[in-house]
Amino acid sequence: MCLTGGPEGAIDPCFAAGHDAQAIKRLNLLHEAFDDRLYVEIQRHGRPVEGGVEPRLIDYAYRQGLPLVATNEPFFRSEAEFEAHDALLAIAGGTVLAQTERRKAQ
């Protein structure tokens, strides 16, 4: 099973930058490798890039007969949970809070 990735993946940034041919090429490679186990991923966090690429992702999925899957990054519910969420991201990434080059809570 393979998901196409969200806004930071290999597909969405190409569409967002207007490099549709490159995005389609990457999607086709994934489709060849995973066949009907490829799921076109859509995320809606309210970021402009997500809404901008979504129609092209849906169009590709429909044209290729691929399933769509809606996913979202888990975020903390309130500002009070920020530190705990940030610590979990550090643990998941095999890093520590003091490390500057790591994925951080936003």
Secondary structure by P-SEA (a helix, b strand, c coil): cccccccccccaaaaaacaaaaaaaaaaaaaaaccccccccccccccaaaaaaaaaaaaaaaaabbbbbbbbccccccccaaaaaaaaaaaaaccccccccccccc
